[in-house]
Amino acid sequence: MNTARWIGTALLTTLLAACGKPDTPPAAAVPVLVVHPGGGDVAATAYPGEVRAREEAALSFRVGGNLLRRHVDAGQRVKKGQLLAELDVADYALQARAAQAQYAAAEADLVRARDDQKRYAALAAQQLVSRSALDAQNAALKAAQGQADAARSNLDVARNQAGYAQLRAPADGVIASRQAEAGQVVAAGQPVYTLAADGAREVAIALPESGIRDFAVGQAVEVELWNQPGRRWPGTIREIAPAADAQARTYATRVSLAAEALDAVELGQSARVFAAHAEGGALSVPLAAVQPGKSQRQAGVWVVDPAKGAVHLREVALGAYGADSVPVLSGLKAGDWVVAAGGHLLREGQPVTAVDRQNRPVLTPATSTTDKE
């Protein structure tokens, strides 16, 4: 009896001592670097480019010869039909004279053949010459007519060639460049000037082969001029080359500028085109933010709960990985705070203090709570 009473007293003392132990101190909130989704180099990448005219023409003579004189230089504005350059027309003038003489001789033969045919037709009607003789005169008349027509055409060509020795502007615009000097012998079709026609302006860029499928014609982009940093103009991808450059392995692309940007740009200006991938402008997160999800085939990111100041692992669907970031196709919102680094050290529900890259708190520090049993 005394033994049982002693055991009971000992148990009661032990229980009272256990209840009197102090509570386990709560876990301290650890600082974590957080960012909002979006803004990565996958969602918007800058591509260097140059402002160009939508319509650019390489102007050349249709005939070859010695460039006698040029009347405009690079940078000058020209009007449609304005004389730009001239070739030495001495040889073409001689060819035109020779063609004129050949035409005159052919016309004389035609007149003689026509008169002979009329005489033979009259004699044949009187049965003074044979039918075969008349047929020969008819054939001679047709041959003379053909010779006259050919000589007339040769004369027209010779005259046209003399006219082709003058190079005129096909449209209003600006001479973007000059490729020939006076005194130089140029061939037919050899560029002498490059004309940038008035009207629409574009930015020529080169898209990398590795990401060409992420862009499409009609996709909206933004254009920033190097001399106006921070100000962006709306644009649209108008054209993507169907084949890559054999050496650079890039695709030549033209970006059309909005009408309101035409007065702000000049030909040849350097610009940057900010283009979002064709994945619909998906949000993106840094590569270091991606963690294994709850399932083996699913990725996840740590998201801070602003109300509780704790992190929770959220599964997300990712796109193609970029150099520094990856697009998030689903599972995140633009306003979420995502842990950008150190996620492998966190656990579900752990209290944290969210800070930015300047180590400034972005949320109210987590309030320590004690779990109650």
C-alpha positions in Angstrom: 0.0 0.0 0.0 2.8 2.4 0.9 4.6 1.4 -2.3 1.6 2.2 -4.5 1.1 5.5 -2.7 4.8 6.4 -3.3 4.6 5.5 -7.1 1.4 7.7 -7.4 3.1 10.6 -5.7 6.2 10.3 -8.0 4.0 10.3 -11.2 2.1 13.3 -10.0 5.3 15.1 -9.3 6.6 14.2 -12.8 3.4 15.5 -14.5 3.5 18.7 -12.6 7.1 19.2 -13.5 6.4 18.6 -17.2 3.5 21.0 -17.3 5.8 23.6 -15.7 8.4 23.5 -18.5 8.8 26.7 -20.6 7.3 26.7 -24.2 9.7 25.9 -27.1 10.9 29.2 -28.6 9.3 29.9 -32.0 11.4 29.7 -35.1 12.9 33.0 -36.2 11.9 34.5 -39.5 14.7 34.2 -42.0 15.3 36.9 -44.7 14.6 35.8 -48.3 15.1 37.7 -51.5 11.8 38.1 -53.4 10.8 39.4 -56.8 7.6 39.8 -58.7 7.3 37.5 -61.8 8.0 39.0 -65.1 10.7 41.3 -66.5 13.2 38.6 -67.3 15.2 38.4 -70.4 13.0 35.7 -71.7 9.8 37.8 -71.5 11.4 40.8 -73.2 14.8 40.8 -74.9 16.5 43.8 -76.5 17.8 43.4 -80.1 20.0 46.1 -81.6 18.9 47.5 -84.9 19.0 50.4 -87.3 16.2 52.7 -88.6 15.6 52.1 -92.3 13.1 53.2 -94.8 10.4 50.6 -95.7 11.0 51.2 -99.4 14.7 51.3 -100.3 15.8 51.1 -103.9 19.2 50.6 -105.4 19.3 53.0 -108.3 21.3 52.0 -111.4 21.6 52.8 -115.1 19.9 50.4 -117.5 22.9 50.7 -119.8 26.7 50.7 -119.1 29.1 53.5 -119.8 31.3 56.2 -118.4 29.7 58.2 -115.5 30.0 61.7 -116.8 28.6 63.6 -113.9 26.4 63.2 -110.8 24.1 65.9 -109.6 23.3 64.8 -106.0 25.2 63.4 -103.0 24.3 61.2 -100.1 21.9 62.8 -97.6 20.2 65.1 -100.2 16.4 65.1 -100.6 15.2 64.5 -104.2 11.9 64.7 -106.0 10.4 62.2 -108.3 11.8 62.6 -111.8 14.8 64.7 -110.7 18.0 64.1 -112.6 20.6 62.3 -110.4 23.4 61.3 -112.7 24.4 61.1 -116.4 26.5 58.8 -118.6 28.6 59.8 -121.6 26.1 59.5 -124.5 28.5 59.9 -127.4 28.5 56.2 -128.3 24.8 56.0 -127.9 24.3 59.0 -130.1 26.4 57.4 -132.8 24.4 54.1 -132.5 21.2 56.1 -132.8 22.4 57.8 -136.0 23.4 54.4 -137.4 20.0 53.1 -136.6 18.4 56.1 -138.2 20.3 55.5 -141.4 19.4 51.9 -141.5 15.8 52.8 -141.0 15.9 55.3 -143.9 17.5 52.7 -146.2 14.8 50.1 -145.2 12.1 52.7 -145.9 13.5 53.3 -149.3 13.6 49.6 -150.1 10.0 49.4 -148.9 8.9 52.2 -151.3 10.7 50.6 -154.2 9.2 47.1 -153.4 5.7 48.6 -153.1 6.0 50.3 -156.5 7.4 47.2 -158.2 4.5 45.2 -156.8 2.0 47.6 -158.1 3.5 47.5 -161.6 3.6 43.7 -161.7 0.0 43.5 -160.4 -1.1 45.7 -163.4 0.9 43.6 -165.9 -0.4 40.4 -164.4 -4.0 41.7 -164.8 -3.2 42.1 -168.5 -1.6 38.7 -168.6 1.7 40.2 -169.6 3.7 38.5 -166.8 3.4 35.2 -165.2 1.6 34.6 -161.9 4.8 33.4 -160.3 6.5 36.7 -161.1 3.7 38.5 -159.3 4.0 36.2 -156.3 7.8 36.9 -156.1 7.1 40.7 -156.0 4.5 40.2 -153.3 7.0 38.2 -151.2 9.7 40.9 -151.9 7.2 43.6 -150.6 6.5 41.6 -147.4 10.3 41.2 -146.9 10.9 44.9 -147.4 8.1 45.7 -144.9 9.7 43.4 -142.3 13.1 45.0 -142.8 11.5 48.4 -142.4 9.7 47.4 -139.2 12.9 45.9 -137.7 14.9 49.0 -138.6 12.2 51.1 -136.9 12.5 49.0 -133.7 16.3 49.2 -133.7 16.0 53.0 -134.0 13.6 53.1 -131.0 16.0 50.9 -128.9 19.0 53.2 -129.8 17.0 56.2 -128.8 15.9 54.6 -125.6 19.5 53.7 -124.7 20.5 57.3 -125.1 17.7 58.2 -122.7 18.7 55.5 -120.3 22.0 57.4 -119.9 20.2 59.7 -117.6 19.4 58.4 -114.1 16.3 59.9 -112.5 14.6 59.5 -109.1 11.7 57.1 -109.2 10.1 58.7 -106.1 10.4 61.4 -103.5 13.0 60.5 -100.8 16.5 60.8 -99.5 19.7 59.6 -101.0 20.8 57.1 -98.4 24.2 56.3 -100.0 26.3 56.7 -103.1 28.3 53.9 -104.7 29.9 55.5 -107.7 32.0 58.6 -108.6 32.2 60.7 -111.7 34.7 59.3 -114.3 34.0 55.7 -113.2 32.9 53.2 -115.8 29.7 51.5 -114.6 28.0 48.4 -115.9 24.3 48.1 -116.6 22.5 47.4 -113.3 25.5 48.4 -111.1 24.2 50.4 -108.1 25.0 54.1 -108.2 22.7 55.4 -105.4 20.5 54.0 -102.7 17.2 55.9 -102.4 15.2 55.8 -99.1 11.7 56.7 -100.2 9.5 58.9 -98.1 6.9 57.2 -96.0 7.0 54.4 -93.4 10.1 53.8 -91.3 11.2 50.5 -89.9 13.9 49.0 -87.7 16.1 46.3 -89.2 17.1 43.7 -86.6 18.5 40.1 -86.6 16.7 37.4 -84.6 18.8 34.5 -83.3 18.4 31.1 -84.8 17.9 29.5 -81.4 14.7 31.5 -80.6 13.2 32.1 -84.0 10.1 30.1 -83.3 9.3 32.4 -80.4 8.5 35.3 -82.8 5.8 35.8 -85.3 4.7 38.3 -87.9 2.3 40.8 -86.4 3.7 40.5 -82.9 3.8 43.7 -80.9 7.2 45.1 -79.8 8.6 48.3 -78.4 11.4 50.4 -80.0 13.8 52.5 -78.0 16.2 54.9 -79.7 19.8 55.1 -78.4 19.6 58.9 -78.3 16.3 58.8 -76.4 16.8 56.2 -73.6 13.8 55.4 -71.6 11.3 56.4 -74.2 9.8 53.6 -76.2 7.7 53.6 -79.3 5.1 50.9 -80.2 6.0 48.7 -83.2 5.0 45.5 -85.0 7.1 42.7 -86.5 6.2 43.1 -90.2 8.6 40.6 -91.9 10.8 37.7 -90.9 13.2 36.2 -93.4 12.3 32.7 -94.4 15.9 31.5 -94.3 18.8 32.3 -91.9 21.9 34.2 -93.0 24.5 31.7 -94.1 27.3 33.2 -92.0 25.6 34.9 -89.0 22.9 32.2 -88.6 20.3 35.0 -87.9 17.0 35.8 -89.5 16.7 39.3 -91.0 13.6 41.0 -89.5 11.8 44.2 -90.1 9.9 46.0 -87.4 7.3 48.7 -88.5 7.1 51.8 -86.4 3.9 53.4 -85.4 2.8 56.6 -87.2 3.5 58.8 -84.2 7.1 57.8 -84.2 7.9 58.9 -87.7 8.8 62.5 -86.7 11.1 61.3 -84.0 13.3 59.0 -86.0 16.0 59.6 -88.6 17.4 57.2 -91.2 20.4 55.3 -89.9 19.7 55.9 -86.2 20.6 53.1 -83.8 17.7 51.5 -81.9 16.8 48.6 -79.6 13.8 46.5 -80.1 12.2 44.9 -77.0 10.4 41.8 -78.2 8.4 39.4 -76.0 8.4 35.8 -77.0 5.4 34.4 -78.7 4.4 32.5 -75.6 1.9 35.3 -75.0 4.1 37.6 -72.9 4.2 35.0 -70.1 5.4 35.9 -66.7 9.0 34.8 -66.0 11.0 34.0 -62.9 14.8 33.7 -62.3 16.2 30.3 -62.9 17.3 30.2 -59.3 13.7 30.4 -58.2 12.7 27.1 -59.8 12.5 24.2 -57.3 11.3 20.6 -57.6 7.6 20.4 -57.2 5.6 18.0 -55.1 5.6 15.5 -57.9 8.7 14.5 -59.8 7.6 15.8 -63.2 6.3 19.2 -61.9 8.3 22.3 -61.0 7.5 24.7 -58.2 8.5 28.0 -56.7 8.3 29.4 -53.2 5.7 32.1 -52.9 5.4 34.3 -49.8 2.0 34.6 -48.1 1.8 38.3 -47.2 -0.8 37.7 -44.5 1.1 35.0 -42.6 4.6 35.9 -43.6 5.4 32.3 -44.5 6.4 30.5 -47.7 4.4 27.9 -49.6 5.6 25.8 -52.5 3.4 26.4 -55.5 3.5 24.2 -58.6 3.9 25.9 -61.9 4.0 25.2 -65.6 7.2 26.4 -67.3 8.1 27.3 -70.9 11.5 27.1 -72.6 14.4 28.0 -70.4 16.3 31.1 -71.2 19.8 32.3 -70.3 18.7 33.9 -66.9 15.0 33.3 -66.5 12.2 31.0 -67.6 8.6 31.8 -68.6 5.8 30.7 -66.3 2.8 29.6 -68.4 0.5 29.0 -65.4 0.5 29.0 -61.6 1.6 32.5 -60.9 0.1 36.0 -60.9 2.0 39.2 -61.6 1.6 40.4 -58.0 3.0 37.3 -56.3 6.2 37.6 -54.3 8.5 34.7 -55.4 11.6 33.7 -53.6 14.4 34.4 -56.1 17.3 32.5 -54.4 17.9 30.0 -51.6 14.7 28.1 -52.1 16.4 24.7 -51.5 16.9 25.8 -47.8 13.3 26.5 -47.1 10.5 24.3 -45.9 6.7 24.5 -46.2 5.2 27.1 -43.9 8.5 28.6 -42.7 8.2 32.2 -41.5 10.3 34.6 -43.6 11.1 38.2 -43.9 10.8 39.3 -47.6 13.5 41.7 -48.8 14.4 43.2 -52.2 17.8 43.4 -53.8 18.7 46.4 -51.7 17.9 44.4 -48.6 14.8 46.5 -47.8 11.8 44.7 -46.4 8.9 44.6 -48.9 6.3 43.1 -46.6 5.5 43.3 -42.9 7.9 41.0 -41.0 6.5 37.7 -40.1 4.8 37.5 -36.7 6.0 34.6 -34.6 3.3 32.2 -33.5 3.3 29.4 -31.1 1.6 26.2 -32.1 -1.0 25.2 -29.6 -1.7 21.6 -28.9 
